[in-house]
Amino acid sequence: MASAIILLVALGGITWEAVGRFLNPQPVEGMTIIIVAGIGVVINTLTALLFVKGQKRDLNIRGAFLHMAADAGVSLGVVIAGIFVLYKGWLWIDPVVSLAIVAVIFIGTWGLLRDSINYSIDAVPRSIDIAGINQYLNSFEHVCRIHDLHVWPLSTTEIALTVHIVVNRESLDNNFLQSLQEHLHDHFGIEHSTIQVEAFAQGNNCMLDRHNSL
């Protein structure tokens, strides 16, 4: 979340400067900014590539990737602007490129901010198919119904699940629980699952079962 906020503040600063240069164009040293920004493009791009794979499974790594990608994008924009300023004398190209970069980075940063807020309030992560989990748990013949299904992030890499399963058998093999946990892990990305099994035949007295309370 801090990464997203810092990026948004930086984008606001770039936008402010770009608007100022529209209203009051300033001469720039084309060759100097091309060389300096070109070095920045290489370094930031190589650094961003280190985070490409990890960003899909870790929100923190995604934030670091966006930071490096944003820096590389800004540097590339400066190089492009420097070339046009040097050879064409177009001072207006500098703020135009800046605003274009702001728009592109803002899209990714907004998604990062939204996901980080969801994690901070323990909301179901966007990557989780909650409807698919519900359907899977209700797909067994001996499962009458489920209740109190909750999914939330333990961290940026681990997701937890708790659920109560009402079955029409008096006893269940522990292999059933193991198969559930393995399937939830392999197909839905649930790292930590806690499953409470309740026997329907004996009368379900779970205080959390709304169906029973009705």
Contacts in CASP RR format, 6 or more apart in sequence:
PFRMAT RR
TARGET T0000
AUTHOR 0000-0000-0000
METHOD contacts of the structure
MODEL  1
MASAIILLVALGGITWEAVGRFLNPQPVEGMTIIIVAGIGVVINTLTALL
FVKGQKRDLNIRGAFLHMAADAGVSLGVVIAGIFVLYKGWLWIDPVVSLA
IVAVIFIGTWGLLRDSINYSIDAVPRSIDIAGINQYLNSFEHVCRIHDLH
VWPLSTTEIALTVHIVVNRESLDNNFLQSLQEHLHDHFGIEHSTIQVEAF
AQGNNCMLDRHNSL
1 113 0 8 1.000
1 116 0 8 1.000
1 117 0 8 1.000
1 120 0 8 1.000
3 60 0 8 1.000
3 63 0 8 1.000
3 64 0 8 1.000
3 66 0 8 1.000
3 67 0 8 1.000
3 112 0 8 1.000
3 116 0 8 1.000
4 63 0 8 1.000
4 66 0 8 1.000
4 109 0 8 1.000
4 110 0 8 1.000
4 111 0 8 1.000
4 112 0 8 1.000
4 113 0 8 1.000
4 116 0 8 1.000
5 113 0 8 1.000
6 67 0 8 1.000
7 66 0 8 1.000
7 67 0 8 1.000
7 70 0 8 1.000
7 105 0 8 1.000
7 109 0 8 1.000
7 112 0 8 1.000
8 106 0 8 1.000
8 109 0 8 1.000
8 113 0 8 1.000
10 70 0 8 1.000
11 102 0 8 1.000
11 105 0 8 1.000
11 106 0 8 1.000
11 109 0 8 1.000
12 102 0 8 1.000
14 74 0 8 1.000
14 98 0 8 1.000
14 101 0 8 1.000
14 102 0 8 1.000
15 98 0 8 1.000
15 99 0 8 1.000
15 102 0 8 1.000
17 95 0 8 1.000
17 98 0 8 1.000
18 94 0 8 1.000
18 95 0 8 1.000
18 96 0 8 1.000
18 98 0 8 1.000
18 99 0 8 1.000
18 102 0 8 1.000
19 95 0 8 1.000
20 95 0 8 1.000
21 91 0 8 1.000
21 92 0 8 1.000
21 94 0 8 1.000
21 95 0 8 1.000
21 98 0 8 1.000
22 92 0 8 1.000
22 95 0 8 1.000
25 91 0 8 1.000
25 92 0 8 1.000
26 91 0 8 1.000
27 91 0 8 1.000
28 82 0 8 1.000
28 85 0 8 1.000
28 91 0 8 1.000
28 94 0 8 1.000
30 82 0 8 1.000
30 83 0 8 1.000
30 85 0 8 1.000
30 86 0 8 1.000
31 86 0 8 1.000
33 78 0 8 1.000
33 79 0 8 1.000
33 81 0 8 1.000
33 82 0 8 1.000
33 85 0 8 1.000
34 78 0 8 1.000
34 79 0 8 1.000
34 82 0 8 1.000
34 83 0 8 1.000
34 86 0 8 1.000
36 78 0 8 1.000
37 75 0 8 1.000
37 76 0 8 1.000
37 77 0 8 1.000
37 78 0 8 1.000
37 79 0 8 1.000
37 82 0 8 1.000
38 75 0 8 1.000
38 76 0 8 1.000
38 78 0 8 1.000
38 79 0 8 1.000
40 71 0 8 1.000
40 72 0 8 1.000
40 75 0 8 1.000
41 72 0 8 1.000
41 73 0 8 1.000
41 75 0 8 1.000
41 76 0 8 1.000
41 79 0 8 1.000
44 68 0 8 1.000
44 69 0 8 1.000
44 71 0 8 1.000
44 72 0 8 1.000
44 73 0 8 1.000
44 75 0 8 1.000
45 68 0 8 1.000
45 72 0 8 1.000
47 68 0 8 1.000
48 65 0 8 1.000
48 68 0 8 1.000
48 69 0 8 1.000
48 72 0 8 1.000
51 61 0 8 1.000
51 62 0 8 1.000
51 64 0 8 1.000
51 65 0 8 1.000
51 68 0 8 1.000
52 65 0 8 1.000
54 61 0 8 1.000
54 62 0 8 1.000
54 65 0 8 1.000
55 61 0 8 1.000
55 62 0 8 1.000
55 63 0 8 1.000
55 64 0 8 1.000
55 65 0 8 1.000
56 62 0 8 1.000
57 157 0 8 1.000
58 156 0 8 1.000
58 157 0 8 1.000
59 112 0 8 1.000
59 115 0 8 1.000
59 116 0 8 1.000
59 119 0 8 1.000
59 156 0 8 1.000
60 156 0 8 1.000
61 156 0 8 1.000
62 112 0 8 1.000
62 115 0 8 1.000
63 112 0 8 1.000
66 105 0 8 1.000
66 108 0 8 1.000
66 109 0 8 1.000
66 112 0 8 1.000
69 105 0 8 1.000
70 105 0 8 1.000
70 109 0 8 1.000
73 101 0 8 1.000
73 104 0 8 1.000
73 105 0 8 1.000
74 98 0 8 1.000
74 101 0 8 1.000
77 97 0 8 1.000
77 98 0 8 1.000
77 101 0 8 1.000
78 97 0 8 1.000
80 93 0 8 1.000
80 97 0 8 1.000
81 93 0 8 1.000
81 94 0 8 1.000
81 97 0 8 1.000
81 98 0 8 1.000
82 93 0 8 1.000
82 94 0 8 1.000
84 90 0 8 1.000
84 93 0 8 1.000
85 91 0 8 1.000
85 93 0 8 1.000
85 94 0 8 1.000
115 125 0 8 1.000
115 126 0 8 1.000
118 124 0 8 1.000
118 125 0 8 1.000
118 126 0 8 1.000
119 125 0 8 1.000
119 153 0 8 1.000
119 156 0 8 1.000
122 152 0 8 1.000
122 153 0 8 1.000
123 152 0 8 1.000
124 130 0 8 1.000
124 151 0 8 1.000
124 152 0 8 1.000
125 151 0 8 1.000
125 153 0 8 1.000
125 159 0 8 1.000
127 189 0 8 1.000
128 151 0 8 1.000
128 159 0 8 1.000
128 188 0 8 1.000
128 189 0 8 1.000
128 190 0 8 1.000
129 188 0 8 1.000
130 149 0 8 1.000
130 151 0 8 1.000
132 188 0 8 1.000
133 149 0 8 1.000
133 151 0 8 1.000
133 161 0 8 1.000
133 184 0 8 1.000
133 188 0 8 1.000
133 190 0 8 1.000
134 146 0 8 1.000
134 149 0 8 1.000
136 183 0 8 1.000
136 184 0 8 1.000
136 187 0 8 1.000
136 188 0 8 1.000
137 143 0 8 1.000
137 146 0 8 1.000
137 149 0 8 1.000
137 163 0 8 1.000
137 165 0 8 1.000
137 180 0 8 1.000
138 145 0 8 1.000
138 146 0 8 1.000
142 167 0 8 1.000
142 168 0 8 1.000
142 169 0 8 1.000
142 172 0 8 1.000
143 165 0 8 1.000
143 166 0 8 1.000
143 167 0 8 1.000
143 168 0 8 1.000
144 166 0 8 1.000
144 167 0 8 1.000
144 168 0 8 1.000
144 200 0 8 1.000
145 166 0 8 1.000
145 211 0 8 1.000
146 163 0 8 1.000
146 164 0 8 1.000
146 165 0 8 1.000
146 166 0 8 1.000
147 163 0 8 1.000
147 164 0 8 1.000
147 166 0 8 1.000
147 206 0 8 1.000
147 208 0 8 1.000
147 209 0 8 1.000
147 210 0 8 1.000
147 211 0 8 1.000
148 162 0 8 1.000
148 163 0 8 1.000
148 164 0 8 1.000
148 208 0 8 1.000
148 209 0 8 1.000
149 161 0 8 1.000
149 162 0 8 1.000
149 163 0 8 1.000
150 161 0 8 1.000
150 162 0 8 1.000
150 163 0 8 1.000
151 159 0 8 1.000
151 160 0 8 1.000
151 161 0 8 1.000
151 190 0 8 1.000
152 159 0 8 1.000
152 160 0 8 1.000
153 159 0 8 1.000
153 160 0 8 1.000
154 160 0 8 1.000
154 191 0 8 1.000
154 192 0 8 1.000
157 191 0 8 1.000
158 191 0 8 1.000
158 192 0 8 1.000
159 189 0 8 1.000
159 190 0 8 1.000
159 191 0 8 1.000
159 192 0 8 1.000
160 190 0 8 1.000
160 191 0 8 1.000
160 192 0 8 1.000
160 193 0 8 1.000
160 194 0 8 1.000
161 184 0 8 1.000
161 190 0 8 1.000
161 192 0 8 1.000
161 193 0 8 1.000
161 194 0 8 1.000
162 193 0 8 1.000
162 194 0 8 1.000
162 195 0 8 1.000
162 196 0 8 1.000
163 193 0 8 1.000
163 194 0 8 1.000
163 195 0 8 1.000
163 196 0 8 1.000
164 195 0 8 1.000
164 196 0 8 1.000
164 197 0 8 1.000
164 198 0 8 1.000
164 206 0 8 1.000
164 208 0 8 1.000
164 209 0 8 1.000
165 195 0 8 1.000
165 196 0 8 1.000
165 197 0 8 1.000
165 198 0 8 1.000
166 198 0 8 1.000
166 199 0 8 1.000
166 200 0 8 1.000
166 204 0 8 1.000
166 209 0 8 1.000
167 197 0 8 1.000
167 198 0 8 1.000
167 199 0 8 1.000
167 200 0 8 1.000
168 199 0 8 1.000
168 200 0 8 1.000
168 201 0 8 1.000
169 199 0 8 1.000
169 201 0 8 1.000
170 199 0 8 1.000
170 201 0 8 1.000
170 202 0 8 1.000
172 197 0 8 1.000
177 195 0 8 1.000
177 197 0 8 1.000
180 193 0 8 1.000
180 195 0 8 1.000
181 190 0 8 1.000
181 193 0 8 1.000
181 195 0 8 1.000
184 190 0 8 1.000
184 193 0 8 1.000
185 191 0 8 1.000
185 193 0 8 1.000
196 206 0 8 1.000
198 204 0 8 1.000
198 206 0 8 1.000
198 209 0 8 1.000
203 212 0 8 1.000
204 212 0 8 1.000
205 212 0 8 1.000
206 212 0 8 1.000
207 213 0 8 1.000
END
